[in-house]
Amino acid sequence: MSEASIKANHTTYNLQSWSKQRGLNPVVIEKAEGIYMWDPSGKRYTDMSSQLVNLNVGHGNKAIIEAIKKQADRYCYIGPSYASEPRGELAKLLIELLPDNMGKILFTNAGADANENAVKIAKMFTGRHKVFSRYRSYHGSSFGAGNLTGEPRRYPLEPGIPGFVKFFDPYIYREPLKFGSEKEASDYYLYKLREQVIYEKPDSVAALIVETVTGSNGVIIPPEGYLQGVRRICDEFGILLICDEVMMGFGRTGKMFAFEHFGIKPDIVTFAKGATCGYVQLGGVAVSKPIAAYFDDNFLSCGLTYSGHPLACAAGIACVNFYKENRIIENVVARGAELQEIFKTLKEKHKTVGDVRSIGLMGAVELVKDKATREPVVSYGKDPEGVMKKINGKLAAKGFMTYTHENMILVAPPLIITKEQLAEELQKLDEVLDEVDRMF
Ligand SMILES: Cc1ncc(COP(=O)(O)O)c(C=O)c1O
């Protein structure tokens, strides 16, 4: 099919997510390999967002493709109540990767329904109904997960689900209060959170869900002591702590799961994206041993036709083995340190770079009109001149493919990226930031 026909079919018959449909001009991808993609004219693009921060192992991974093919030859589908080798094996592998308090896994289709099922499980286990989540968070776009989400992607779902309560994140860069240390900031946010829990009637609160490290809302890394304090508040009031590891899980931050950086053990972990890197979609909910034991004698009222789809589980097993055998986490730690260094230089050099934040290979560059006032180049939902789209277009013209959110450029390449490739791509970012400096 010609490039023009592929594009015409897309724009005529597909509703493209998170977009006004008029004027869309998507890039047609002819082939993809590793961190690169090519359009039909042969132009090469670098996948600097790992698609939607899910394609951790890059495109065309032979081991995963072979595992899917092998399973497809055996059988493609079997219902969740049958014992299937890939479903059981992947659950075992994941439980072995998770902290020792974890008991069992419920597989889902993706991240949003993982979070919704986590909330359902928390409600059944505690007999309570309220759920705390943060404003600056994204937990999925389906009805329940969209209501957990705090940022404006929640608005079309309003009025929201009763009992879903929001609290503020420790977003220190945009906090008008000035703190002497990270610890001081954590103490402040934790004091406010504890007070809010008390005002919401603690024995009505089933769970508190956090993106362990906030992802698409700007890579907000918890300050020192914050998540440990959240864990303490949950323990004090018998609230379950759910860590949404959909974006950060499976090596993105330089640990298999992001909560490992902070020395906490969640009661429930949700995951998706990097579990299968998009080769076949899969999500899941890992629950602690006490929660798993509760359902020995209590009915688990959760179910999905495709829970633990054999092809997805086969991809998941191959993916986890690939992470281990190819020392992917070690690469993330090394490349992550280089990314942090180059980010620092970009911040010093460019007048429009207000802040840079990164952990492992998850980074954000926050663009401002003025470093002193920290005024963002655009505020959320208010970019009538399409400034961020223009900036993203400049990156794309150089073959640096990523996405932006509010006034931020996300940098999240596949975890297999090499030192040379990373340096080459960040040079392109540097050049575009020179142009951004001239725009303001
Ligand atoms: C932290 C987080 N949770 C949940 C989701 C939703 O996952 P999915 O799009 O697979 O439903 C996302 C997607 O970006 C995410 O980043």
PDBQT file of the ligand as one rigid body, heavy atoms in Angstrom, charges set to zero:
ROOT
HETATM    1  C1  LIG A 501       1.594   5.188  35.404  1.00  0.00    +0.000 C 
HETATM    2  C2  LIG A 501       0.584   4.671  34.438  1.00  0.00    +0.000 A 
HETATM    3  N1  LIG A 501      -0.457   3.942  34.890  1.00  0.00    +0.000 NA
HETATM    4  C3  LIG A 501      -1.376   3.456  34.061  1.00  0.00    +0.000 A 
HETATM    5  C4  LIG A 501      -1.320   3.681  32.705  1.00  0.00    +0.000 A 
HETATM    6  C5  LIG A 501      -2.382   3.126  31.795  1.00  0.00    +0.000 C 
HETATM    7  O1  LIG A 501      -1.888   2.057  31.098  1.00  0.00    +0.000 OA
HETATM    8  P1  LIG A 501      -2.637   1.543  29.744  1.00  0.00    +0.000 P 
HETATM    9  O2  LIG A 501      -2.540   2.641  28.756  1.00  0.00    +0.000 OA
HETATM   10  O3  LIG A 501      -1.852   0.329  29.393  1.00  0.00    +0.000 OA
HETATM   11  O4  LIG A 501      -4.047   1.230  30.125  1.00  0.00    +0.000 OA
HETATM   12  C6  LIG A 501      -0.259   4.420  32.183  1.00  0.00    +0.000 A 
HETATM   13  C7  LIG A 501      -0.162   4.679  30.740  1.00  0.00    +0.000 C 
HETATM   14  O5  LIG A 501       0.586   5.497  30.274  1.00  0.00    +0.000 OA
HETATM   15  C8  LIG A 501       0.719   4.944  33.072  1.00  0.00    +0.000 A 
HETATM   16  O6  LIG A 501       1.733   5.671  32.636  1.00  0.00    +0.000 OA
ENDROOT
TORSDOF 0
